[in-house]
């Protein structure tokens, strides 16, 4: 009976490992390497979702720990995303990615411009910023790339104007 239980636990562990790796592969395969924006779905012409970007940032530290990606590669992917958002256009114009530190729910994966006349989303911005903060907490080494991650995440977090959103 004990060997059957151990065998069952091993099967569950292998299934969980495979599931985690497949989830990571979605973010690996569906992220634009120039912007760091992650597709909302696998549907044709799907835009990027800022919530998916937040989840994609949060999954990178886990993936480093699981051995799915090297730390250096995860740092580069994180920097690509954070630099994109730090340099993205903030304003009410149609080509903006956000306004007042908040971001439009859906963005074009290549240009980063607002898609589908989507709304500024407090919830999805929170998920995005949370992913940034997870990355900033994890990448705590004293090297230039990891230092830049922490600086950019802090800058983007502080850009969000919560008082403006209360109106």
Secondary structure as a PSIPRED ss2 file (coil, helix, strand):
# PSIPRED VFORMAT (PSIPRED V4.0)

   1 X C   1.000  0.000  0.000
   2 X H   0.000  1.000  0.000
   3 X H   0.000  1.000  0.000
   4 X H   0.000  1.000  0.000
   5 X H   0.000  1.000  0.000
   6 X H   0.000  1.000  0.000
   7 X H   0.000  1.000  0.000
   8 X H   0.000  1.000  0.000
   9 X H   0.000  1.000  0.000
  10 X H   0.000  1.000  0.000
  11 X H   0.000  1.000  0.000
  12 X H   0.000  1.000  0.000
  13 X H   0.000  1.000  0.000
  14 X H   0.000  1.000  0.000
  15 X H   0.000  1.000  0.000
  16 X H   0.000  1.000  0.000
  17 X H   0.000  1.000  0.000
  18 X H   0.000  1.000  0.000
  19 X H   0.000  1.000  0.000
  20 X H   0.000  1.000  0.000
  21 X H   0.000  1.000  0.000
  22 X H   0.000  1.000  0.000
  23 X H   0.000  1.000  0.000
  24 X H   0.000  1.000  0.000
  25 X H   0.000  1.000  0.000
  26 X H   0.000  1.000  0.000
  27 X H   0.000  1.000  0.000
  28 X H   0.000  1.000  0.000
  29 X H   0.000  1.000  0.000
  30 X C   1.000  0.000  0.000
  31 X E   0.000  0.000  1.000
  32 X C   1.000  0.000  0.000
  33 X C   1.000  0.000  0.000
  34 X C   1.000  0.000  0.000
  35 X C   1.000  0.000  0.000
  36 X C   1.000  0.000  0.000
  37 X C   1.000  0.000  0.000
  38 X E   0.000  0.000  1.000
  39 X E   0.000  0.000  1.000
  40 X C   1.000  0.000  0.000
  41 X C   1.000  0.000  0.000
  42 X C   1.000  0.000  0.000
  43 X C   1.000  0.000  0.000
  44 X C   1.000  0.000  0.000
  45 X C   1.000  0.000  0.000
  46 X C   1.000  0.000  0.000
  47 X C   1.000  0.000  0.000
  48 X E   0.000  0.000  1.000
  49 X E   0.000  0.000  1.000
  50 X H   0.000  1.000  0.000
  51 X H   0.000  1.000  0.000
  52 X H   0.000  1.000  0.000
  53 X H   0.000  1.000  0.000
  54 X H   0.000  1.000  0.000
  55 X H   0.000  1.000  0.000
  56 X H   0.000  1.000  0.000
  57 X H   0.000  1.000  0.000
  58 X H   0.000  1.000  0.000
  59 X H   0.000  1.000  0.000
  60 X H   0.000  1.000  0.000
  61 X H   0.000  1.000  0.000
  62 X H   0.000  1.000  0.000
  63 X H   0.000  1.000  0.000
  64 X H   0.000  1.000  0.000
  65 X H   0.000  1.000  0.000
  66 X H   0.000  1.000  0.000
  67 X C   1.000  0.000  0.000
  68 X C   1.000  0.000  0.000
  69 X C   1.000  0.000  0.000
  70 X C   1.000  0.000  0.000
  71 X H   0.000  1.000  0.000
  72 X H   0.000  1.000  0.000
  73 X H   0.000  1.000  0.000
  74 X H   0.000  1.000  0.000
  75 X H   0.000  1.000  0.000
  76 X H   0.000  1.000  0.000
  77 X H   0.000  1.000  0.000
  78 X H   0.000  1.000  0.000
  79 X H   0.000  1.000  0.000
  80 X H   0.000  1.000  0.000
  81 X H   0.000  1.000  0.000
  82 X H   0.000  1.000  0.000
  83 X H   0.000  1.000  0.000
  84 X H   0.000  1.000  0.000
  85 X H   0.000  1.000  0.000
  86 X H   0.000  1.000  0.000
  87 X H   0.000  1.000  0.000
  88 X C   1.000  0.000  0.000
  89 X C   1.000  0.000  0.000
  90 X E   0.000  0.000  1.000
  91 X C   1.000  0.000  0.000
  92 X C   1.000  0.000  0.000
  93 X C   1.000  0.000  0.000
  94 X C   1.000  0.000  0.000
  95 X C   1.000  0.000  0.000
  96 X C   1.000  0.000  0.000
  97 X C   1.000  0.000  0.000
  98 X E   0.000  0.000  1.000
  99 X E   0.000  0.000  1.000
 100 X C   1.000  0.000  0.000
 101 X C   1.000  0.000  0.000
 102 X E   0.000  0.000  1.000
 103 X E   0.000  0.000  1.000
 104 X E   0.000  0.000  1.000
 105 X C   1.000  0.000  0.000
 106 X E   0.000  0.000  1.000
 107 X E   0.000  0.000  1.000
 108 X C   1.000  0.000  0.000
 109 X C   1.000  0.000  0.000
 110 X C   1.000  0.000  0.000
 111 X C   1.000  0.000  0.000
 112 X C   1.000  0.000  0.000
 113 X C   1.000  0.000  0.000
 114 X E   0.000  0.000  1.000
 115 X C   1.000  0.000  0.000
 116 X C   1.000  0.000  0.000
 117 X C   1.000  0.000  0.000
 118 X C   1.000  0.000  0.000
 119 X C   1.000  0.000  0.000
 120 X E   0.000  0.000  1.000
 121 X E   0.000  0.000  1.000
 122 X H   0.000  1.000  0.000
 123 X H   0.000  1.000  0.000
 124 X H   0.000  1.000  0.000
 125 X H   0.000  1.000  0.000
 126 X H   0.000  1.000  0.000
 127 X H   0.000  1.000  0.000
 128 X H   0.000  1.000  0.000
 129 X H   0.000  1.000  0.000
 130 X H   0.000  1.000  0.000
 131 X H   0.000  1.000  0.000
 132 X H   0.000  1.000  0.000
 133 X H   0.000  1.000  0.000
 134 X H   0.000  1.000  0.000
 135 X H   0.000  1.000  0.000
 136 X H   0.000  1.000  0.000
 137 X H   0.000  1.000  0.000
 138 X H   0.000  1.000  0.000
 139 X C   1.000  0.000  0.000
 140 X C   1.000  0.000  0.000
 141 X C   1.000  0.000  0.000
 142 X C   1.000  0.000  0.000
 143 X C   1.000  0.000  0.000
 144 X H   0.000  1.000  0.000
 145 X H   0.000  1.000  0.000
 146 X H   0.000  1.000  0.000
 147 X H   0.000  1.000  0.000
 148 X H   0.000  1.000  0.000
 149 X H   0.000  1.000  0.000
 150 X H   0.000  1.000  0.000
 151 X H   0.000  1.000  0.000
 152 X H   0.000  1.000  0.000
 153 X H   0.000  1.000  0.000
 154 X H   0.000  1.000  0.000
 155 X H   0.000  1.000  0.000
 156 X H   0.000  1.000  0.000
 157 X H   0.000  1.000  0.000
 158 X H   0.000  1.000  0.000
 159 X H   0.000  1.000  0.000
 160 X C   1.000  0.000  0.000
 161 X C   1.000  0.000  0.000
 162 X H   0.000  1.000  0.000
 163 X H   0.000  1.000  0.000
 164 X H   0.000  1.000  0.000
 165 X H   0.000  1.000  0.000
 166 X C   1.000  0.000  0.000
 167 X C   1.000  0.000  0.000
